Amino acid sequence: MAQTVAEVLTAATDSVTVINDINTNGSDSDYVSEGSTQEEINDMVQRNVDHLETILLYEPVDSDDDTPNVVGSSSSKKTACSEAITTGKAYIASNS
């Protein structure tokens, strides 16, 4: 069974949470393993940014495609994903 836009975006909120928490707490984030280097933290943020960017591109290619149409959605969760991408990129730029 195909996922709905709501299901996809709800799952994506995990990445939003990780990015925002690391942006706020840095190496003290609950999502960062003790002893992680800044490079490792930046890599984690980048993986989550990449994930969100991929999710936001989801759309069916034709009427037989059951890919959820995230591109055409106006969900507030989509906005949160876009904001987290911006936050994540800014975090990496500031911590490189």
C-alpha positions as CSV (number, residue, x, y, z in Angstrom):
1,M,0.0,0.0,0.0
2,A,1.3,3.4,-1.0
3,Q,2.0,6.1,1.6
4,T,0.0,9.3,1.7
5,V,1.4,12.8,1.6
6,A,0.6,13.1,5.3
7,E,2.4,9.9,6.2
8,V,5.5,10.8,4.2
9,L,5.6,14.3,5.8
10,T,5.0,13.0,9.3
11,A,7.9,10.6,8.9
12,A,10.0,13.5,7.6
13,T,9.5,15.4,10.8
14,D,12.1,13.2,12.4
15,S,14.7,14.8,10.2
16,V,13.3,18.3,11.0
17,T,13.6,17.5,14.8
18,V,17.2,16.3,14.4
19,I,18.2,19.4,12.4
20,N,16.5,21.8,14.7
21,D,17.9,20.2,17.9
22,I,21.4,20.1,16.6
23,N,21.1,23.8,15.5
24,T,20.0,24.7,19.0
25,N,22.2,22.4,21.1
26,G,25.2,21.6,18.9
27,S,27.3,18.8,20.3
28,D,25.1,18.7,23.3
29,S,22.1,17.6,21.3
30,D,20.6,14.3,22.3
31,Y,21.0,13.2,18.7
32,V,24.8,13.6,18.7
33,S,26.9,10.8,20.1
34,E,29.4,11.7,22.8
35,G,32.8,12.4,21.3
36,S,31.4,13.2,17.8
37,T,33.6,15.6,15.8
38,Q,32.1,18.7,14.2
39,E,32.6,17.0,10.8
40,E,30.6,14.1,12.0
41,I,27.8,16.4,13.3
42,N,27.8,18.3,10.0
43,D,27.6,15.0,8.1
44,M,24.5,14.0,10.2
45,V,22.9,17.4,9.5
46,Q,23.6,17.0,5.8
47,R,22.1,13.5,5.6
48,N,18.9,14.9,7.2
49,V,18.9,17.9,4.8
50,D,19.4,15.5,1.8
51,H,16.5,13.3,3.1
52,L,14.2,16.3,3.4
53,E,15.1,17.6,-0.1
54,T,14.4,14.2,-1.6
55,I,11.0,14.0,0.2
56,L,10.0,17.4,-1.0
57,L,10.5,16.3,-4.6
58,Y,8.1,13.4,-4.4
59,E,5.4,13.5,-7.1
60,P,3.7,10.9,-9.3
61,V,5.1,10.7,-12.9
62,D,1.7,9.6,-14.3
63,S,-1.8,8.5,-13.3
64,D,-0.6,4.9,-12.6
65,D,2.2,6.1,-10.2
66,D,1.2,5.9,-6.5
67,T,4.0,8.1,-5.3
68,P,2.5,10.7,-3.0
69,N,2.3,14.2,-4.5
70,V,4.3,16.1,-1.9
71,V,5.3,18.7,-4.6
72,G,1.6,19.6,-5.0
73,S,0.8,19.6,-1.3
74,S,0.3,22.7,0.8
75,S,0.8,21.0,4.1
76,S,2.3,23.0,7.0
77,K,4.6,20.0,7.5
78,K,6.0,20.7,4.1
79,T,6.8,24.3,5.2
80,A,8.5,22.9,8.3
81,C,10.7,20.7,6.1
82,S,11.7,23.6,3.9
83,E,12.6,25.7,7.0
84,A,14.7,22.8,8.4
85,I,16.6,22.5,5.2
86,T,17.5,26.2,5.4
87,T,18.4,25.9,9.1
88,G,20.5,22.8,8.4
89,K,22.4,24.5,5.5
90,A,23.1,27.6,7.6
91,Y,24.3,25.4,10.5
92,I,26.8,23.6,8.3
93,A,28.0,26.8,6.8
94,S,28.5,28.3,10.3
95,N,30.3,25.2,11.6
96,S,32.6,24.3,8.7
